[in-house]
Amino acid sequence: MWTKGSQAPTEPLPKQCASPVWYNGTESPVPWTFSLHTSSGWSSQLGVSFTSEVGAGSASPVQASVSLTLSGQVTYDLKQDLGNSLVINVPSHQYGWVALSEPATKVTGEWTFDANGFP
């Protein structure tokens, strides 16, 4: 449960470089297209290995061995790929890059955590 005490207006966080830095070594401005697409998802893998052996042993006429192994993995994947485009003109003999910031707000209050009725 969350009880809000106060909430500040939304403001941008400090900008961070979101692209490679590109140098224009030509004598004229060059348009450069930058795009960024963020995606996320879950993936899972499950493996099963089963082996068996049957043979003759010294203590009994027939001996058997069975082995079963299960393995698994769950992965959360966050990717940033090319997506929506932004075209910038990099001036002659200059560097170009794209810096982006995320909007954020500061909220104060109280959190109450409940573990499904367990203390």
N, C-alpha and C positions, 0 to 999 in steps of 0.2 A: 504494500500500500504506500502511496506517496502523498504527502501533504505539502503543497507549495507554499513557501514563505514569500519569496519575491522572484521576479524574473526581469532581467535587463533586456533592452531592445537588441535585436539581432545585429551583429557586427561581423565583418569579415576577419578571419584569422590572418596572421601574416602570410604573405605570398610565398610559395615554394615553386622552384623550377619544376615544370611538368614535362619538359621536352628535352631532346638533346640540344646542345649548343651548336649552332651552325654558322660557319664563316663564309661570307661572300667574297671570294677573291677576284671577282670580275670588276670591270670598269663601270657597270651600271647596276641599278637596283634589281634584285631578283625576287620574284614572288615565291614564297615557301608555304606549303600547305601543312598544317598540323591538325591532327584529329585524335580524340581520346574517347574510348568506350570502356566502361567498367562493367564487369560481369562477375557473378559469383554463383557457386553451386556446390552441391555435395556429391561425392562419388564414394562407392564402396566396392570392396573386393572380398570374396569368400573363396577359400581353397579347402579341398578335402583330399586326403591321401589315405588309402586303405590298402593294407598288405596282409597276406596270410601265407602260412607255411604248414605243410603236413609232412611228417616224416616218421621214421621209426626211432625209438629211443631205447636206452638200456633198461630203464625202470619199468616201462610199459611197452606193449607192442606198437601203439600208435601215439604220436605226439603232435599237438597242434599249437600254432601261435597265430594270434590275430592282433593287428595294430591299426588304430584309427587316429589320424591327426587332423584337427580342424584349425584353420588360421583365417584371420580376417583383418580388414583395415577399413577405417572410415576417414575420409579426408574432406576438409572444407577448402575450397579453392577460390581465391579472389584474383581476378585478372584485370589488367588495363590494356585494352587493345585499341587499334585505330577505329574511330567512329565519326561523330559529328566534326565537321571541318571548320578550321579557322585559317584564313590566308593572311600572312604578314609579308610586307615588303622589306627585305633586308637590304640596307643601303650598301653601296660599293665599299669594299674593304672594311666592313663592319661585321660584328657578331650579332646573331639573332637567336632568341629563345622565347618560350612561352612560360609565364609564371602565373599560377592560379592560386586562389584562396577559397577556403570553405566558409560558408556562413555558420556562425555559432552564437549561442546565447548563454549567459550565466544565470543559473537557477539555484536558489537556496531553498532548503526545506528539510523535511525528515523522511527517511525511508524506513519502512517496517518490512522485514523479510519473514516469509512464512515457508517452512519446509514441509508443506502438505500436512500440517498438524503435528509435526515432530518438533520437539524443543531444539 
